[in-house]
Amino acid sequence: MRDLVGYGRNRPDPHWPGDARIAVNITINVEEGAEDNVEDGFDHSESPLTDGGTAGADVPGRDLAGESMMAYGSRVGFWRLQRLLEERGLPATISACAVALEYNPQIAVHSRFAGYDLLGHGYRYTKHYLLDEEEERAHLKLALASFKSIWGSVPDGWYCRYGPSESTRSLLVENGFLYDSDAYDDELPYWTPVGGRKHLVIPHTFSNNDNKFAKGWWSTSDDMFTYLKDAFDVMYAEGARSPGMMMVSLHPRVSGHAARAAGVARFLDYVQGHESVWWARRADIARHWYENFPPEIAR
């Protein structure tokens, strides 16, 4: 049954470390190479969330332009975003498809060295809601084996492309995941019942998400900066009495382009000009919730 009530009017004080007024998480989505591609045995090539839009819809066989636009994120965009974070000493979460890391293991090596945490984003860039339960279980098994080989460990959390199937959470609990981010419905973590136990959800965002560039809803870096700044300002003000959690979702093939990265940089600098901000990885948020709001006391 859907829960349209949540925490309601009086959501709990999350007691973020240092009595922070807001927790800010930067998530970089590493998907390049994991999308459907003729060279990998699929009947079509896709180039989701790129500047090409639907331009390649009539390309017979391999869409070489689309592949190239995807590859920009892996070859250039990721490293530009990573440098912005490194220069400011900020943490991040890497939401990665396993096959994307297999194609570019340098991203995994450097991300681990930088102290980023791993959010599983599928074996491939797959629509899990189109898989049956056994297919999804098989995909998850392949992903975990790949992450363990390339990253060195399995991810703490999981996030599907767009949304999960009705089986996803049960499969994640079956495999011992700490949390999942397959929801968009709150600004704090929460527990939800799965298979007779309580499972932690750390909601993702389609709001503070650079997919708005690919959809034509943002055009310039000022659009991005203003949108993210406004979201931060409102939540930071609210945080004096009711702290929340601001997720920011970036794609290397989108925000990794120079003109858009300028907006990312301005936003990071703006937030760093404020006190009482907890820059957190998703795994940090999950462990904080387990320690301070364990499932046995959750309502």
FENFEN-V654121 format. One record per pair of residues at least 12 apart in sequence whose C-alpha atoms are under 6 Angstrom apart, sorted by the first residue. I is the first residue (numbers start at 1). J is the second residue. D is the distance in Angstrom with one decimal. If there is no record, write none. Layout:
BEGIN
i j d
I J D
I J D
END
This chain:
BEGIN
i j d
20 276 4.2
20 277 5.1
20 278 5.8
21 239 4.3
21 240 6.0
21 243 5.0
21 276 5.5
22 236 6.0
22 239 6.0
22 243 5.3
22 244 5.3
22 245 5.7
22 277 5.4
23 245 4.7
23 278 4.6
23 279 5.9
24 246 4.9
24 279 5.0
24 280 6.0
25 247 4.9
25 280 5.2
25 281 5.8
26 92 5.1
26 248 5.0
27 92 5.8
27 93 4.6
27 94 5.8
27 249 4.9
28 94 5.1
28 95 5.9
28 250 4.9
28 251 5.8
29 95 4.6
29 96 5.8
29 251 5.1
30 95 6.0
30 96 4.5
31 97 5.4
31 100 5.5
32 70 5.5
32 100 5.5
33 100 5.0
34 99 5.1
34 100 5.0
34 124 4.6
34 125 5.1
35 125 5.0
38 62 5.6
45 62 5.8
45 63 5.8
47 66 5.0
49 214 5.0
50 214 5.8
72 253 5.7
73 252 4.3
73 253 3.6
77 252 4.4
77 253 5.7
77 256 3.6
77 257 6.0
78 252 4.7
80 256 5.9
81 256 5.9
92 116 5.2
92 281 5.5
93 116 5.4
93 117 5.0
93 118 6.0
93 281 5.4
94 118 5.0
94 119 5.9
95 119 4.5
95 120 5.8
95 121 5.6
96 120 5.6
96 121 5.0
97 121 4.7
97 122 4.9
97 123 5.4
97 124 5.5
98 123 4.8
98 143 5.6
98 146 6.0
98 147 5.9
99 123 6.0
99 124 5.6
108 151 5.4
118 155 5.1
119 155 5.5
119 157 5.0
119 158 5.4
120 155 5.6
120 158 4.5
121 158 6.0
121 159 5.0
121 160 5.4
123 139 5.9
123 143 4.3
127 161 5.6
128 164 5.7
128 165 5.7
129 164 5.4
129 165 4.0
156 177 5.7
156 178 5.3
157 177 5.8
157 178 5.8
157 179 4.8
157 180 4.9
158 180 4.6
159 181 5.1
159 182 5.3
163 182 6.0
179 200 4.8
179 201 5.5
180 201 5.2
181 201 5.7
181 202 4.9
181 203 4.8
181 204 5.3
183 203 4.8
183 204 5.9
184 203 5.1
184 204 5.3
184 205 5.6
187 244 5.6
187 245 5.2
188 244 5.9
188 245 5.8
189 201 5.6
189 202 4.5
208 248 5.1
209 248 6.0
209 249 4.6
210 250 5.6
221 260 4.8
221 263 4.3
224 263 5.9
225 263 5.0
225 267 5.6
END
